[in-house]
């Protein structure tokens, strides 16, 4: 028997396979249906909402929620710009800073690596807590209502630095660095011209992780952002869900056309808003999934 | 090279560590942080006398342990099952299963609201009706929330947990299975005696990592998904939501910082304890 035939033989029976497929189909549906419900509600007509509530198969459809959202898009657009800005700046800075730290502590010949590794590792073990951080950020650093307060807490993820260090140790052979040095390259030159180009997979993964963390963060906005004009997208969503009137007051349509506005269901408006906000990440994530999974497993398996 | 990152670590991580002395002070804005009088353990005494300490500790630890057990079992089960699937569908399922992980807790809050909303939500307006059950006002009846929270948390995190175990299983040498097949081992036996023992180190590492955060909870899950509903506090209030509420809404810096410091110290002790326990059982699996 050759290897492939053994493998073919060593699978579950067709019945078990069908059962497993059925189970995973249900699980996949369970993951998608809540999102689908929100999308459908956002298209449901007011009459159908009042009579039947939220349904997967509404009796009457309507575009009105999206129409009113896009008619006055300034709040939405501003939140999008802020979120994109924070995500881009934050991710870029985060990857560079983490690589800069991970590289020296990955080098066996660096004398202080134990100290600096511990300096990083200790932050994983102990932290000052939210209150202390809040006081330090607002009183000592004066970061209340500043975008820096949204960036700073998420820049360095110690666990990811450890993953990067492990990656550098595994892929960058000391002889390579040695030969570059003999050729006359300085440390920074070695880092930027040799180490980083060889480490693109881990850098891409970290960039992806960073993007998700910065894009989805709202806790720091909750703590530090006060001005409405500075709300990032996720925090704006929080306000809209907790306070229906907030969105309504921000949609100017009311003033122009009261009749239309009275037909506009709050729920559709909320859900349309949610759809507009979660859309991008849902469209994009399947394409990055591969790198993301790779990065996660590098960290876990090498632990 | 290390300097910029050191600076960030110092500002973001080490300064707040020194800031914990706030917990031993009676902060008032006239004297400032440094000038405010020392009060020793008074803040902690207030915390213990406030009566919420038992509730938030029970909720925090209880939910953390429940999530840990429930999610690990489900993730491992899914990983093992997906590994046995024939054909190319496995990748597609995986894509769907990790989707919730990419959504923020705010979005999850919306999704939950679409189901639980009292008069129009899907559960009340349609689902319960099919079984002839009267509508339930979900956001004010606390007995359902432990299950809802465990379910929502699993919905969001099990898929991504499974991915790690799928990778671990993929790393197992095929020769083990070939040998087992020659010895006539059934599929169930192979899973029980090859797959599970070989991914056990990963399970241990993941458990240590989550043990360290038993005193920390996902703030979004407990704050935003129950919509910060007061009627639900007895079952949804954890250390994190409590600290936030006391700090931001009651403006009681002393009590909230005492709770936050207690949380950090207990978490720290717990990581050390778990790690030393693991080292005693199997030194190779300890983190440090």
Interface residues (C-beta under 8 A of the other chain):
Chain A: X3 X6 X7 X9 X10 X11 X12 X16 X17 X20 X21 X23 X24 X25 X27 X28 X30 X31 X32 X34 X35 X37 X38 X41 X49 X52 X53 X54 X55 X56 X97 X98 X100 X101 X103 X104 X116 X119 X120 X121 X123 X125 X126 X127 X128 X129 X130 X131 X132 X133 X134 X135 X136 X139 X140 X141 X152 X153 X155 X156 X187 X188 X191 X212 X215 X216 X217 X218 X219 X222 X223 X234 X235 X237 X238 X241 X242 X267 X270 X271 X274 X277 X278 X281 X282 X285 X286 X289 X293 X296 X297 X300 X301 X303
Chain B: X1 X2 X4 X5 X6 X8 X9 X11 X12 X13 X14 X15 X16 X17 X18 X19 X20 X22 X23 X27 X33 X78 X81 X82 X84 X85 X86 X89 X92 X93 X94 X95 X96 X97 X98 X99 X100 X102 X103 X104 X105 X106 X107 X109 X110 X111 X112 X113 X114 X115 X117 X119 X120 X121 X122 X124 X125 X126 X155 X159 X160 X163 X164 X167 X168 X171 X174 X177 X178 X181 X187 X190 X202 X205 X206 X212 X219 X220 X224 X227 X228 X240 X243 X244 X247 X248 X253 X256 X257 X260 X261 X263 X264 X267 X268 X271 X272 X287 X288
